[in-house]
């Protein structure tokens, strides 16, 4: 090694050792950064359309069991054979009846539960309405009265009831102000007596995409994540309950072949999701595919 003229030999050796130590420390610090970037490919969810069925009641939402799907309109429900799309039963109510705006539903223990509200009228009131799946018998109701907004969907997951109370930035009905506030839309968890246990709001990244409307559909997926839709965008928001705080965590936004509105997972066929195309009055069957980027 050539020693620089005029520099003490021992000083030079110490300098080299110090520089080597700094370089080694810097290299060690870089290792976790590299490892942090070496993650497995992110999961990508995709929905593939597998069937469409004409259904006059496909206006607000849908429910599904092992043999049938149920198309839901404001004041009507149609029961359809899943294999053929043939309508086999129905329920309807005149416009002057007690129900105003039914939304998406779920079949639990041989009963059909549907979210209901007086949308777009104020003050906002909501209820759960119940039918026997045979239809046309309306068998029960639970009224929330004036509470957290307009009830748009109901589901059962992890031994509890869940649903969303929607609020809107749009002026509707006889009001001169916004119908609530879209940012006040909340997911609520209930016990078996419909008492509120917990609630969460939606992240800004979701609310900005659904403005001036709100969350219209939702259903807990086979991966224990929450799948929600807006009013008209062809996309689903995959969310999870946060470890802390009151704001749901957005996992992924997934394109779908339906323009928002109610959805329902088919729990007799894991990975199959039902939705509606209200402009065409059709129920749409979709299959979830997962892969990697």
C-alpha positions, 0 to 999 in steps of 0.5 A, a space after each residue: 500500500 502506498 502511504 501518502 507523503 507526509 502522513 504518519 503511518 499509524 494515523 493513516 491506518 487508524 483513518 482506514 479502519 474508521 472509514 471501514 467501520 463507517 462503511 460497514 455500519 452504513 451497509 448494515 443499515 441498508 439491509 433492512 431497507 432492502 429486505 422491507 422492499 423484498 415482499 411477496 407480490 400483492 394480492 389482486 382481486 378480480 371479478 369475472 361475470 358468469 351469468 345475467 338474469 332479467 329480474 323486474 325487481 332488480 332496482 335496489 339490491 339482491 339476496 341469495 341462498 342455496 337455490 334462489 336469488 331475491 331481487 329487491 325493489 323499493 316496494 317489491 321482491 322477486 324470488 328466482 331460481 338460480 339455475 334457470 333464472 325463472 321467477 317462482 314467487 314474489 311480494 309487493 306493496 302498493 305505494 301508500 303502504 308502510 314501506 318506502 325504500 327497501 334495499 339489499 338483504 340477506 338470508 339467515 336461518 331461513 328468513 329474508 332480512 332487508 334494510 329499509 328506510 324512508 329515503 329520500 324523505 326527512 327526518 331519516 328513519 330506518 328499519 329491518 324488514 323480515 320475510 319468510 323466503 317462500 314469499 309473499 309473507 312479511 313476517 317481522 320488523 324492527 324500527 330504528 326510528 331516527 338514528 344514524 342515517 338511511 339504512 342501506 344494507 344488512 348482513 350477518 358476520 362473526 355472530 353479529 348483525 352489521 349494516 350501513 347507515 348512509 348519509 348524502 351530500 346531495 339535496 333530496 326530497 323536500 329538504 333545502 339542504 344536503 341529505 345528511 353528509 356523506 362523510 357521516 356514513 357509518 358501518 354499525 355492528 349490532 347484537 341479536 337485539 339490534 343494539 349498537 355495539 360499535 361503529 366506524 366511518 369510511 376513509 376519505 379515499 372511499 368517500 371522495 369516490 362515492 360523492 355526492 351519494 353514499 354506500 349502497 351495498 355491502 357484504 362480508 366476504 369469504 376472506 373475512 373482509 368487507 366488500 362495499 359498493 357505492 351508488 353508481 361506480 363500477 367498483 367494489 371497496 374492500 375494507 377491514 376493521 382497524 386495529 384502533 380508531 374509528 375509520 375503516 381501512 381500505 385494502 383494495 378497489 376492485 372493478 366490477 361489471 355492475 354499477 354499484 347498488 346492493 350486493 350479496 355473497 353466495 355463502 353456498 358457493 364460496 367466491 360467488 357474488 351477486 349484484 344488480 344492473 338497475 338500468 337493465 333490470 338484471 341480476 348479475 352473478 360474478 366470480 372472485 378470482 385472486 392472483 398476483 401483480 
